[in-house]
Amino acid sequence: MDPNSFDIHRRIDRHLAFGRGPNLRLGASLAGMEGRVVLGELLRRWTDRDIDCEATVLDHTSTPRGWKHLPVVAS
């Protein structure tokens, strides 16, 4: 890879906005907490929807945990 060139077809495997490993940014924890609050509020207010628990896929990382797939269905 050439870091000094722009390649529109470049494959990006991981999102690096908050860094990785020893360069993990402090805002990563805040962003995770905000995401949990937003998801909780959406689910609380959106009463005619439910999560398809059998089709969810947990994202296993060394950083804050989350979901790879979290399907929402009409109830």
mmJSON file of the N, C-alpha and C atoms, coordinates in Angstrom:
{"data_MODEL":{"atom_site":{
"group_PDB":["ATOM","ATOM","ATOM","ATOM","ATOM","ATOM","ATOM","ATOM","ATOM","ATOM","ATOM","ATOM","ATOM","ATOM","ATOM","ATOM","ATOM","ATOM","ATOM","ATOM","ATOM","ATOM","ATOM","ATOM","ATOM","ATOM","ATOM","ATOM","ATOM","ATOM","ATOM","ATOM","ATOM","ATOM","ATOM","ATOM","ATOM","ATOM","ATOM","ATOM","ATOM","ATOM","ATOM","ATOM","ATOM","ATOM","ATOM","ATOM","ATOM","ATOM","ATOM","ATOM","ATOM","ATOM","ATOM","ATOM","ATOM","ATOM","ATOM","ATOM","ATOM","ATOM","ATOM","ATOM","ATOM","ATOM","ATOM","ATOM","ATOM","ATOM","ATOM","ATOM","ATOM","ATOM","ATOM","ATOM","ATOM","ATOM","ATOM","ATOM","ATOM","ATOM","ATOM","ATOM","ATOM","ATOM","ATOM","ATOM","ATOM","ATOM","ATOM","ATOM","ATOM","ATOM","ATOM","ATOM","ATOM","ATOM","ATOM","ATOM","ATOM","ATOM","ATOM","ATOM","ATOM","ATOM","ATOM","ATOM","ATOM","ATOM","ATOM","ATOM","ATOM","ATOM","ATOM","ATOM","ATOM","ATOM","ATOM","ATOM","ATOM","ATOM","ATOM","ATOM","ATOM","ATOM","ATOM","ATOM","ATOM","ATOM","ATOM","ATOM","ATOM","ATOM","ATOM","ATOM","ATOM","ATOM","ATOM","ATOM","ATOM","ATOM","ATOM","ATOM","ATOM","ATOM","ATOM","ATOM","ATOM","ATOM","ATOM","ATOM","ATOM","ATOM","ATOM","ATOM","ATOM","ATOM","ATOM","ATOM","ATOM","ATOM","ATOM","ATOM","ATOM","ATOM","ATOM","ATOM","ATOM","ATOM","ATOM","ATOM","ATOM","ATOM","ATOM","ATOM","ATOM","ATOM","ATOM","ATOM","ATOM","ATOM","ATOM","ATOM","ATOM","ATOM","ATOM","ATOM","ATOM","ATOM","ATOM","ATOM","ATOM","ATOM","ATOM","ATOM","ATOM","ATOM","ATOM","ATOM","ATOM","ATOM","ATOM","ATOM","ATOM","ATOM","ATOM","ATOM","ATOM","ATOM","ATOM","ATOM","ATOM","ATOM","ATOM","ATOM","ATOM","ATOM","ATOM","ATOM","ATOM","ATOM","ATOM","ATOM","ATOM"],
"id":[1,2,3,4,5,6,7,8,9,10,11,12,13,14,15,16,17,18,19,20,21,22,23,24,25,26,27,28,29,30,31,32,33,34,35,36,37,38,39,40,41,42,43,44,45,46,47,48,49,50,51,52,53,54,55,56,57,58,59,60,61,62,63,64,65,66,67,68,69,70,71,72,73,74,75,76,77,78,79,80,81,82,83,84,85,86,87,88,89,90,91,92,93,94,95,96,97,98,99,100,101,102,103,104,105,106,107,108,109,110,111,112,113,114,115,116,117,118,119,120,121,122,123,124,125,126,127,128,129,130,131,132,133,134,135,136,137,138,139,140,141,142,143,144,145,146,147,148,149,150,151,152,153,154,155,156,157,158,159,160,161,162,163,164,165,166,167,168,169,170,171,172,173,174,175,176,177,178,179,180,181,182,183,184,185,186,187,188,189,190,191,192,193,194,195,196,197,198,199,200,201,202,203,204,205,206,207,208,209,210,211,212,213,214,215,216,217,218,219,220,221,222,223,224,225],
"type_symbol":["N","C","C","N","C","C","N","C","C","N","C","C","N","C","C","N","C","C","N","C","C","N","C","C","N","C","C","N","C","C","N","C","C","N","C","C","N","C","C","N","C","C","N","C","C","N","C","C","N","C","C","N","C","C","N","C","C","N","C","C","N","C","C","N","C","C","N","C","C","N","C","C","N","C","C","N","C","C","N","C","C","N","C","C","N","C","C","N","C","C","N","C","C","N","C","C","N","C","C","N","C","C","N","C","C","N","C","C","N","C","C","N","C","C","N","C","C","N","C","C","N","C","C","N","C","C","N","C","C","N","C","C","N","C","C","N","C","C","N","C","C","N","C","C","N","C","C","N","C","C","N","C","C","N","C","C","N","C","C","N","C","C","N","C","C","N","C","C","N","C","C","N","C","C","N","C","C","N","C","C","N","C","C","N","C","C","N","C","C","N","C","C","N","C","C","N","C","C","N","C","C","N","C","C","N","C","C","N","C","C","N","C","C","N","C","C","N","C","C","N","C","C","N","C","C"],
"label_atom_id":["N","CA","C","N","CA","C","N","CA","C","N","CA","C","N","CA","C","N","CA","C","N","CA","C","N","CA","C","N","CA","C","N","CA","C","N","CA","C","N","CA","C","N","CA","C","N","CA","C","N","CA","C","N","CA","C","N","CA","C","N","CA","C","N","CA","C","N","CA","C","N","CA","C","N","CA","C","N","CA","C","N","CA","C","N","CA","C","N","CA","C","N","CA","C","N","CA","C","N","CA","C","N","CA","C","N","CA","C","N","CA","C","N","CA","C","N","CA","C","N","CA","C","N","CA","C","N","CA","C","N","CA","C","N","CA","C","N","CA","C","N","CA","C","N","CA","C","N","CA","C","N","CA","C","N","CA","C","N","CA","C","N","CA","C","N","CA","C","N","CA","C","N","CA","C","N","CA","C","N","CA","C","N","CA","C","N","CA","C","N","CA","C","N","CA","C","N","CA","C","N","CA","C","N","CA","C","N","CA","C","N","CA","C","N","CA","C","N","CA","C","N","CA","C","N","CA","C","N","CA","C","N","CA","C","N","CA","C","N","CA","C","N","CA","C","N","CA","C","N","CA","C","N","CA","C","N","CA","C","N","CA","C"],
"label_alt_id":[null,null,null,null,null,null,null,null,null,null,null,null,null,null,null,null,null,null,null,null,null,null,null,null,null,null,null,null,null,null,null,null,null,null,null,null,null,null,null,null,null,null,null,null,null,null,null,null,null,null,null,null,null,null,null,null,null,null,null,null,null,null,null,null,null,null,null,null,null,null,null,null,null,null,null,null,null,null,null,null,null,null,null,null,null,null,null,null,null,null,null,null,null,null,null,null,null,null,null,null,null,null,null,null,null,null,null,null,null,null,null,null,null,null,null,null,null,null,null,null,null,null,null,null,null,null,null,null,null,null,null,null,null,null,null,null,null,null,null,null,null,null,null,null,null,null,null,null,null,null,null,null,null,null,null,null,null,null,null,null,null,null,null,null,null,null,null,null,null,null,null,null,null,null,null,null,null,null,null,null,null,null,null,null,null,null,null,null,null,null,null,null,null,null,null,null,null,null,null,null,null,null,null,null,null,null,null,null,null,null,null,null,null,null,null,null,null,null,null,null,null,null,null,null,null],
"label_comp_id":["MET","MET","MET","ASP","ASP","ASP","PRO","PRO","PRO","ASN","ASN","ASN","SER","SER","SER","PHE","PHE","PHE","ASP","ASP","ASP","ILE","ILE","ILE","HIS","HIS","HIS","ARG","ARG","ARG","ARG","ARG","ARG","ILE","ILE","ILE","ASP","ASP","ASP","ARG","ARG","ARG","HIS","HIS","HIS","LEU","LEU","LEU","ALA","ALA","ALA","PHE","PHE","PHE","GLY","GLY","GLY","ARG","ARG","ARG","GLY","GLY","GLY","PRO","PRO","PRO","ASN","ASN","ASN","LEU","LEU","LEU","ARG","ARG","ARG","LEU","LEU","LEU","GLY","GLY","GLY","ALA","ALA","ALA","SER","SER","SER","LEU","LEU","LEU","ALA","ALA","ALA","GLY","GLY","GLY","MET","MET","MET","GLU","GLU","GLU","GLY","GLY","GLY","ARG","ARG","ARG","VAL","VAL","VAL","VAL","VAL","VAL","LEU","LEU","LEU","GLY","GLY","GLY","GLU","GLU","GLU","LEU","LEU","LEU","LEU","LEU","LEU","ARG","ARG","ARG","ARG","ARG","ARG","TRP","TRP","TRP","THR","THR","THR","ASP","ASP","ASP","ARG","ARG","ARG","ASP","ASP","ASP","ILE","ILE","ILE","ASP","ASP","ASP","CYS","CYS","CYS","GLU","GLU","GLU","ALA","ALA","ALA","THR","THR","THR","VAL","VAL","VAL","LEU","LEU","LEU","ASP","ASP","ASP","HIS","HIS","HIS","THR","THR","THR","SER","SER","SER","THR","THR","THR","PRO","PRO","PRO","ARG","ARG","ARG","GLY","GLY","GLY","TRP","TRP","TRP","LYS","LYS","LYS","HIS","HIS","HIS","LEU","LEU","LEU","PRO","PRO","PRO","VAL","VAL","VAL","VAL","VAL","VAL","ALA","ALA","ALA","SER","SER","SER"],
"label_asym_id":["A","A","A","A","A","A","A","A","A","A","A","A","A","A","A","A","A","A","A","A","A","A","A","A","A","A","A","A","A","A","A","A","A","A","A","A","A","A","A","A","A","A","A","A","A","A","A","A","A","A","A","A","A","A","A","A","A","A","A","A","A","A","A","A","A","A","A","A","A","A","A","A","A","A","A","A","A","A","A","A","A","A","A","A","A","A","A","A","A","A","A","A","A","A","A","A","A","A","A","A","A","A","A","A","A","A","A","A","A","A","A","A","A","A","A","A","A","A","A","A","A","A","A","A","A","A","A","A","A","A","A","A","A","A","A","A","A","A","A","A","A","A","A","A","A","A","A","A","A","A","A","A","A","A","A","A","A","A","A","A","A","A","A","A","A","A","A","A","A","A","A","A","A","A","A","A","A","A","A","A","A","A","A","A","A","A","A","A","A","A","A","A","A","A","A","A","A","A","A","A","A","A","A","A","A","A","A","A","A","A","A","A","A","A","A","A","A","A","A","A","A","A","A","A","A"],
"label_entity_id":["1","1","1","1","1","1","1","1","1","1","1","1","1","1","1","1","1","1","1","1","1","1","1","1","1","1","1","1","1","1","1","1","1","1","1","1","1","1","1","1","1","1","1","1","1","1","1","1","1","1","1","1","1","1","1","1","1","1","1","1","1","1","1","1","1","1","1","1","1","1","1","1","1","1","1","1","1","1","1","1","1","1","1","1","1","1","1","1","1","1","1","1","1","1","1","1","1","1","1","1","1","1","1","1","1","1","1","1","1","1","1","1","1","1","1","1","1","1","1","1","1","1","1","1","1","1","1","1","1","1","1","1","1","1","1","1","1","1","1","1","1","1","1","1","1","1","1","1","1","1","1","1","1","1","1","1","1","1","1","1","1","1","1","1","1","1","1","1","1","1","1","1","1","1","1","1","1","1","1","1","1","1","1","1","1","1","1","1","1","1","1","1","1","1","1","1","1","1","1","1","1","1","1","1","1","1","1","1","1","1","1","1","1","1","1","1","1","1","1","1","1","1","1","1","1"],
"label_seq_id":[1,1,1,2,2,2,3,3,3,4,4,4,5,5,5,6,6,6,7,7,7,8,8,8,9,9,9,10,10,10,11,11,11,12,12,12,13,13,13,14,14,14,15,15,15,16,16,16,17,17,17,18,18,18,19,19,19,20,20,20,21,21,21,22,22,22,23,23,23,24,24,24,25,25,25,26,26,26,27,27,27,28,28,28,29,29,29,30,30,30,31,31,31,32,32,32,33,33,33,34,34,34,35,35,35,36,36,36,37,37,37,38,38,38,39,39,39,40,40,40,41,41,41,42,42,42,43,43,43,44,44,44,45,45,45,46,46,46,47,47,47,48,48,48,49,49,49,50,50,50,51,51,51,52,52,52,53,53,53,54,54,54,55,55,55,56,56,56,57,57,57,58,58,58,59,59,59,60,60,60,61,61,61,62,62,62,63,63,63,64,64,64,65,65,65,66,66,66,67,67,67,68,68,68,69,69,69,70,70,70,71,71,71,72,72,72,73,73,73,74,74,74,75,75,75],
"pdbx_PDB_ins_code":[null,null,null,null,null,null,null,null,null,null,null,null,null,null,null,null,null,null,null,null,null,null,null,null,null,null,null,null,null,null,null,null,null,null,null,null,null,null,null,null,null,null,null,null,null,null,null,null,null,null,null,null,null,null,null,null,null,null,null,null,null,null,null,null,null,null,null,null,null,null,null,null,null,null,null,null,null,null,null,null,null,null,null,null,null,null,null,null,null,null,null,null,null,null,null,null,null,null,null,null,null,null,null,null,null,null,null,null,null,null,null,null,null,null,null,null,null,null,null,null,null,null,null,null,null,null,null,null,null,null,null,null,null,null,null,null,null,null,null,null,null,null,null,null,null,null,null,null,null,null,null,null,null,null,null,null,null,null,null,null,null,null,null,null,null,null,null,null,null,null,null,null,null,null,null,null,null,null,null,null,null,null,null,null,null,null,null,null,null,null,null,null,null,null,null,null,null,null,null,null,null,null,null,null,null,null,null,null,null,null,null,null,null,null,null,null,null,null,null,null,null,null,null,null,null],
"Cartn_x":[0.834,0.0,0.868,0.371,1.07,0.229,0.636,-0.173,-0.277,0.561,0.556,-0.292,-0.964,-1.797,-3.256,-4.165,-5.593,-6.056,-6.652,-7.147,-8.606,-9.53,-10.96,-11.419,-10.671,-11.035,-10.326,-9.645,-8.911,-9.877,-9.463,-10.278,-9.926,-10.945,-10.746,-11.353,-10.514,-10.983,-11.554,-11.015,-11.465,-11.562,-12.514,-12.688,-11.633,-10.89,-9.782,-9.999,-11.232,-11.48,-10.928,-10.978,-10.501,-9.165,-8.522,-7.247,-7.418,-6.295,-6.302,-5.137,-5.234,-4.139,-3.735,-2.439,-1.985,-2.402,-2.898,-3.315,-4.816,-5.515,-6.958,-7.287,-8.188,-8.522,-9.529,-9.451,-10.35,-11.808,-12.075,-13.446,-14.132,-13.381,-13.989,-14.989,-14.661,-15.576,-16.821,-16.642,-17.784,-18.703,-18.127,-18.935,-19.713,-19.09,-19.79,-20.955,-20.742,-21.807,-22.948,-22.615,-23.647,-24.457,-23.783,-24.475,-25.454,-25.05,-25.952,-27.172,-26.958,-28.071,-29.038,-28.502,-29.351,-30.138,-29.481,-30.177,-31.26,-30.953,-31.942,-33.157,-32.937,-34.05,-34.875,-34.211,-34.941,-35.838,-35.294,-36.075,-37.203,-36.965,-38.001,-39.165,-38.855,-39.89,-40.541,-39.834,-40.294,-40.9,-42.087,-42.668,-43.19,-43.385,-43.881,-42.741,-41.542,-40.364,-39.712,-38.956,-38.265,-36.949,-36.044,-34.758,-34.881,-34.411,-34.373,-33.134,-33.3,-32.172,-31.431,-32.128,-31.48,-30.567,-30.808,-30.007,-28.927,-28.806,-27.772,-26.394,-25.383,-23.996,-23.156,-22.534,-21.688,-20.335,-19.807,-18.5,-17.453,-16.583,-15.569,-14.304,-14.041,-12.847,-12.19,-11.016,-10.338,-10.726,-11.457,-11.922,-13.379,-14.053,-15.449,-16.283,-17.051,-17.807,-19.064,-19.507,-20.723,-21.259,-22.171,-22.831,-22.388,-22.104,-21.87,-23.205,-24.194,-25.536,-26.536,-27.446,-28.49,-29.817,-30.429,-31.638,-32.848,-33.569,-34.783,-35.959,-36.977,-38.144,-39.421,-40.466,-41.775,-42.367,-42.974,-43.543,-45.031],
"Cartn_y":[-1.191,0.0,1.241,2.248,3.525,4.546,4.916,5.807,7.222,7.569,8.92,9.051,7.981,8.063,7.765,8.355,8.158,7.027,5.992,4.852,4.635,5.015,4.929,3.479,2.524,1.106,0.396,1.143,0.575,-0.13,-1.275,-2.027,-1.543,-1.141,-0.694,-1.76,-2.449,-3.546,-3.091,-2.016,-1.55,-0.04,0.47,1.901,2.397,3.419,3.874,5.259,5.736,7.092,7.315,6.312,6.465,5.768,5.284,4.608,3.155,2.473,1.063,0.812,-0.237,-0.633,0.472,0.761,1.784,3.194,3.366,4.686,4.9,4.038,4.16,5.495,6.24,7.573,7.524,8.52,8.588,8.716,9.329,9.517,8.229,7.142,5.87,5.386,5.504,5.07,5.949,7.248,8.164,7.858,7.608,7.281,5.987,4.998,3.746,3.959,4.779,5.074,5.82,6.794,7.538,6.602,5.664,4.701,3.853,3.404,2.606,3.418,4.689,5.546,5.766,6.068,6.309,5.057,3.908,2.663,2.357,2.552,2.318,3.213,4.498,5.434,5.08,4.713,4.32,3.116,2.123,0.92,1.192,2.098,2.44,3.174,4.053,4.858,4.141,3.203,2.497,1.175,1.223,0.042,-1.009,-0.661,-1.654,-2.37,-2.278,-2.94,-3.799,-4.805,-5.684,-6.115,-6.627,-7.123,-8.617,-9.039,-10.46,-11.06,-11.511,-11.978,-13.158,-14.017,-15.189,-14.816,-13.661,-13.256,-12.228,-11.868,-10.897,-11.546,-10.735,-11.206,-10.212,-10.693,-9.857,-9.674,-8.452,-8.154,-8.356,-9.34,-9.638,-8.845,-7.823,-6.992,-6.789,-6.218,-5.917,-4.528,-3.774,-2.439,-2.533,-1.414,-1.508,-2.423,-3.297,-4.309,-3.725,-4.372,-3.944,-5.063,-4.728,-5.702,-5.542,-6.667,-6.64,-6.547,-7.314,-7.313,-7.26,-6.302,-6.173,-5.881,-6.935,-6.741,-6.341,-5.345,-4.88,-5.256,-5.861,-6.329,-5.755,-5.707,-5.267,-6.353,-5.94,-6.941,-7.056],
"Cartn_z":[0.0,0.0,0.0,-0.654,-0.696,0.082,1.299,2.124,1.565,0.607,0.056,-1.208,-1.61,-2.812,-2.462,-3.241,-3.045,-3.952,-3.356,-4.121,-3.744,-4.643,-4.341,-4.165,-4.682,-4.586,-3.426,-2.585,-1.457,-0.504,-0.019,0.946,2.35,3.1,4.477,5.384,6.148,6.98,8.319,8.846,10.164,10.18,10.965,11.127,12.116,11.77,12.608,13.215,13.281,13.767,15.176,16.029,17.401,17.635,16.589,16.738,17.137,17.323,17.726,18.674,19.456,20.334,21.291,21.397,22.339,21.933,20.71,20.242,20.343,21.078,21.243,21.903,21.311,21.806,22.952,23.81,24.959,24.546,23.393,22.936,22.533,22.361,21.954,23.0,24.268,25.336,25.372,25.193,25.179,23.997,22.832,21.652,21.868,22.509,22.805,23.749,24.781,25.729,25.037,24.182,23.466,22.565,21.923,21.07,21.851,23.046,23.887,24.315,24.66,25.079,23.919,22.737,21.566,21.205,21.164,20.832,21.857,23.13,24.179,24.036,23.731,23.546,22.317,21.226,20.02,20.291,20.957,21.238,22.232,23.171,24.147,23.474,22.536,21.874,20.699,20.107,18.906,19.328,19.906,20.558,19.591,18.326,17.373,16.651,17.168,16.603,17.685,17.241,18.182,17.54,18.348,17.849,17.571,16.412,16.063,16.741,17.984,18.802,18.184,17.461,16.868,15.705,15.075,13.912,14.259,15.543,15.919,15.885,15.581,15.554,16.345,17.415,18.25,17.583,17.614,17.04,18.137,17.986,18.985,18.669,19.482,19.304,20.659,20.645,21.906,22.41,21.608,21.981,22.428,22.676,23.126,22.233,22.87,22.136,21.519,20.449,19.776,18.91,18.045,17.193,15.752,15.092,13.646,12.938,13.424,12.865,14.013,13.968,14.984,14.266,13.697,12.904,13.755,13.271,13.927,13.038,13.63,12.877,13.462,12.641,13.126,14.024,15.136,16.052,15.893],
"occupancy":[1.0,1.0,1.0,1.0,1.0,1.0,1.0,1.0,1.0,1.0,1.0,1.0,1.0,1.0,1.0,1.0,1.0,1.0,1.0,1.0,1.0,1.0,1.0,1.0,1.0,1.0,1.0,1.0,1.0,1.0,1.0,1.0,1.0,1.0,1.0,1.0,1.0,1.0,1.0,1.0,1.0,1.0,1.0,1.0,1.0,1.0,1.0,1.0,1.0,1.0,1.0,1.0,1.0,1.0,1.0,1.0,1.0,1.0,1.0,1.0,1.0,1.0,1.0,1.0,1.0,1.0,1.0,1.0,1.0,1.0,1.0,1.0,1.0,1.0,1.0,1.0,1.0,1.0,1.0,1.0,1.0,1.0,1.0,1.0,1.0,1.0,1.0,1.0,1.0,1.0,1.0,1.0,1.0,1.0,1.0,1.0,1.0,1.0,1.0,1.0,1.0,1.0,1.0,1.0,1.0,1.0,1.0,1.0,1.0,1.0,1.0,1.0,1.0,1.0,1.0,1.0,1.0,1.0,1.0,1.0,1.0,1.0,1.0,1.0,1.0,1.0,1.0,1.0,1.0,1.0,1.0,1.0,1.0,1.0,1.0,1.0,1.0,1.0,1.0,1.0,1.0,1.0,1.0,1.0,1.0,1.0,1.0,1.0,1.0,1.0,1.0,1.0,1.0,1.0,1.0,1.0,1.0,1.0,1.0,1.0,1.0,1.0,1.0,1.0,1.0,1.0,1.0,1.0,1.0,1.0,1.0,1.0,1.0,1.0,1.0,1.0,1.0,1.0,1.0,1.0,1.0,1.0,1.0,1.0,1.0,1.0,1.0,1.0,1.0,1.0,1.0,1.0,1.0,1.0,1.0,1.0,1.0,1.0,1.0,1.0,1.0,1.0,1.0,1.0,1.0,1.0,1.0,1.0,1.0,1.0,1.0,1.0,1.0,1.0,1.0,1.0,1.0,1.0,1.0,1.0,1.0,1.0,1.0,1.0,1.0],
"B_iso_or_equiv":[0.0,0.0,0.0,0.0,0.0,0.0,0.0,0.0,0.0,0.0,0.0,0.0,0.0,0.0,0.0,0.0,0.0,0.0,0.0,0.0,0.0,0.0,0.0,0.0,0.0,0.0,0.0,0.0,0.0,0.0,0.0,0.0,0.0,0.0,0.0,0.0,0.0,0.0,0.0,0.0,0.0,0.0,0.0,0.0,0.0,0.0,0.0,0.0,0.0,0.0,0.0,0.0,0.0,0.0,0.0,0.0,0.0,0.0,0.0,0.0,0.0,0.0,0.0,0.0,0.0,0.0,0.0,0.0,0.0,0.0,0.0,0.0,0.0,0.0,0.0,0.0,0.0,0.0,0.0,0.0,0.0,0.0,0.0,0.0,0.0,0.0,0.0,0.0,0.0,0.0,0.0,0.0,0.0,0.0,0.0,0.0,0.0,0.0,0.0,0.0,0.0,0.0,0.0,0.0,0.0,0.0,0.0,0.0,0.0,0.0,0.0,0.0,0.0,0.0,0.0,0.0,0.0,0.0,0.0,0.0,0.0,0.0,0.0,0.0,0.0,0.0,0.0,0.0,0.0,0.0,0.0,0.0,0.0,0.0,0.0,0.0,0.0,0.0,0.0,0.0,0.0,0.0,0.0,0.0,0.0,0.0,0.0,0.0,0.0,0.0,0.0,0.0,0.0,0.0,0.0,0.0,0.0,0.0,0.0,0.0,0.0,0.0,0.0,0.0,0.0,0.0,0.0,0.0,0.0,0.0,0.0,0.0,0.0,0.0,0.0,0.0,0.0,0.0,0.0,0.0,0.0,0.0,0.0,0.0,0.0,0.0,0.0,0.0,0.0,0.0,0.0,0.0,0.0,0.0,0.0,0.0,0.0,0.0,0.0,0.0,0.0,0.0,0.0,0.0,0.0,0.0,0.0,0.0,0.0,0.0,0.0,0.0,0.0,0.0,0.0,0.0,0.0,0.0,0.0,0.0,0.0,0.0,0.0,0.0,0.0],
"pdbx_formal_charge":[null,null,null,null,null,null,null,null,null,null,null,null,null,null,null,null,null,null,null,null,null,null,null,null,null,null,null,null,null,null,null,null,null,null,null,null,null,null,null,null,null,null,null,null,null,null,null,null,null,null,null,null,null,null,null,null,null,null,null,null,null,null,null,null,null,null,null,null,null,null,null,null,null,null,null,null,null,null,null,null,null,null,null,null,null,null,null,null,null,null,null,null,null,null,null,null,null,null,null,null,null,null,null,null,null,null,null,null,null,null,null,null,null,null,null,null,null,null,null,null,null,null,null,null,null,null,null,null,null,null,null,null,null,null,null,null,null,null,null,null,null,null,null,null,null,null,null,null,null,null,null,null,null,null,null,null,null,null,null,null,null,null,null,null,null,null,null,null,null,null,null,null,null,null,null,null,null,null,null,null,null,null,null,null,null,null,null,null,null,null,null,null,null,null,null,null,null,null,null,null,null,null,null,null,null,null,null,null,null,null,null,null,null,null,null,null,null,null,null,null,null,null,null,null,null],
"auth_seq_id":[1,1,1,2,2,2,3,3,3,4,4,4,5,5,5,6,6,6,7,7,7,8,8,8,9,9,9,10,10,10,11,11,11,12,12,12,13,13,13,14,14,14,15,15,15,16,16,16,17,17,17,18,18,18,19,19,19,20,20,20,21,21,21,22,22,22,23,23,23,24,24,24,25,25,25,26,26,26,27,27,27,28,28,28,29,29,29,30,30,30,31,31,31,32,32,32,33,33,33,34,34,34,35,35,35,36,36,36,37,37,37,38,38,38,39,39,39,40,40,40,41,41,41,42,42,42,43,43,43,44,44,44,45,45,45,46,46,46,47,47,47,48,48,48,49,49,49,50,50,50,51,51,51,52,52,52,53,53,53,54,54,54,55,55,55,56,56,56,57,57,57,58,58,58,59,59,59,60,60,60,61,61,61,62,62,62,63,63,63,64,64,64,65,65,65,66,66,66,67,67,67,68,68,68,69,69,69,70,70,70,71,71,71,72,72,72,73,73,73,74,74,74,75,75,75],
"auth_comp_id":["MET","MET","MET","ASP","ASP","ASP","PRO","PRO","PRO","ASN","ASN","ASN","SER","SER","SER","PHE","PHE","PHE","ASP","ASP","ASP","ILE","ILE","ILE","HIS","HIS","HIS","ARG","ARG","ARG","ARG","ARG","ARG","ILE","ILE","ILE","ASP","ASP","ASP","ARG","ARG","ARG","HIS","HIS","HIS","LEU","LEU","LEU","ALA","ALA","ALA","PHE","PHE","PHE","GLY","GLY","GLY","ARG","ARG","ARG","GLY","GLY","GLY","PRO","PRO","PRO","ASN","ASN","ASN","LEU","LEU","LEU","ARG","ARG","ARG","LEU","LEU","LEU","GLY","GLY","GLY","ALA","ALA","ALA","SER","SER","SER","LEU","LEU","LEU","ALA","ALA","ALA","GLY","GLY","GLY","MET","MET","MET","GLU","GLU","GLU","GLY","GLY","GLY","ARG","ARG","ARG","VAL","VAL","VAL","VAL","VAL","VAL","LEU","LEU","LEU","GLY","GLY","GLY","GLU","GLU","GLU","LEU","LEU","LEU","LEU","LEU","LEU","ARG","ARG","ARG","ARG","ARG","ARG","TRP","TRP","TRP","THR","THR","THR","ASP","ASP","ASP","ARG","ARG","ARG","ASP","ASP","ASP","ILE","ILE","ILE","ASP","ASP","ASP","CYS","CYS","CYS","GLU","GLU","GLU","ALA","ALA","ALA","THR","THR","THR","VAL","VAL","VAL","LEU","LEU","LEU","ASP","ASP","ASP","HIS","HIS","HIS","THR","THR","THR","SER","SER","SER","THR","THR","THR","PRO","PRO","PRO","ARG","ARG","ARG","GLY","GLY","GLY","TRP","TRP","TRP","LYS","LYS","LYS","HIS","HIS","HIS","LEU","LEU","LEU","PRO","PRO","PRO","VAL","VAL","VAL","VAL","VAL","VAL","ALA","ALA","ALA","SER","SER","SER"],
"auth_asym_id":["A","A","A","A","A","A","A","A","A","A","A","A","A","A","A","A","A","A","A","A","A","A","A","A","A","A","A","A","A","A","A","A","A","A","A","A","A","A","A","A","A","A","A","A","A","A","A","A","A","A","A","A","A","A","A","A","A","A","A","A","A","A","A","A","A","A","A","A","A","A","A","A","A","A","A","A","A","A","A","A","A","A","A","A","A","A","A","A","A","A","A","A","A","A","A","A","A","A","A","A","A","A","A","A","A","A","A","A","A","A","A","A","A","A","A","A","A","A","A","A","A","A","A","A","A","A","A","A","A","A","A","A","A","A","A","A","A","A","A","A","A","A","A","A","A","A","A","A","A","A","A","A","A","A","A","A","A","A","A","A","A","A","A","A","A","A","A","A","A","A","A","A","A","A","A","A","A","A","A","A","A","A","A","A","A","A","A","A","A","A","A","A","A","A","A","A","A","A","A","A","A","A","A","A","A","A","A","A","A","A","A","A","A","A","A","A","A","A","A","A","A","A","A","A","A"],
"auth_atom_id":["N","CA","C","N","CA","C","N","CA","C","N","CA","C","N","CA","C","N","CA","C","N","CA","C","N","CA","C","N","CA","C","N","CA","C","N","CA","C","N","CA","C","N","CA","C","N","CA","C","N","CA","C","N","CA","C","N","CA","C","N","CA","C","N","CA","C","N","CA","C","N","CA","C","N","CA","C","N","CA","C","N","CA","C","N","CA","C","N","CA","C","N","CA","C","N","CA","C","N","CA","C","N","CA","C","N","CA","C","N","CA","C","N","CA","C","N","CA","C","N","CA","C","N","CA","C","N","CA","C","N","CA","C","N","CA","C","N","CA","C","N","CA","C","N","CA","C","N","CA","C","N","CA","C","N","CA","C","N","CA","C","N","CA","C","N","CA","C","N","CA","C","N","CA","C","N","CA","C","N","CA","C","N","CA","C","N","CA","C","N","CA","C","N","CA","C","N","CA","C","N","CA","C","N","CA","C","N","CA","C","N","CA","C","N","CA","C","N","CA","C","N","CA","C","N","CA","C","N","CA","C","N","CA","C","N","CA","C","N","CA","C","N","CA","C","N","CA","C","N","CA","C","N","CA","C","N","CA","C","N","CA","C"],
"pdbx_PDB_model_num":[1,1,1,1,1,1,1,1,1,1,1,1,1,1,1,1,1,1,1,1,1,1,1,1,1,1,1,1,1,1,1,1,1,1,1,1,1,1,1,1,1,1,1,1,1,1,1,1,1,1,1,1,1,1,1,1,1,1,1,1,1,1,1,1,1,1,1,1,1,1,1,1,1,1,1,1,1,1,1,1,1,1,1,1,1,1,1,1,1,1,1,1,1,1,1,1,1,1,1,1,1,1,1,1,1,1,1,1,1,1,1,1,1,1,1,1,1,1,1,1,1,1,1,1,1,1,1,1,1,1,1,1,1,1,1,1,1,1,1,1,1,1,1,1,1,1,1,1,1,1,1,1,1,1,1,1,1,1,1,1,1,1,1,1,1,1,1,1,1,1,1,1,1,1,1,1,1,1,1,1,1,1,1,1,1,1,1,1,1,1,1,1,1,1,1,1,1,1,1,1,1,1,1,1,1,1,1,1,1,1,1,1,1,1,1,1,1,1,1,1,1,1,1,1,1]
}}}
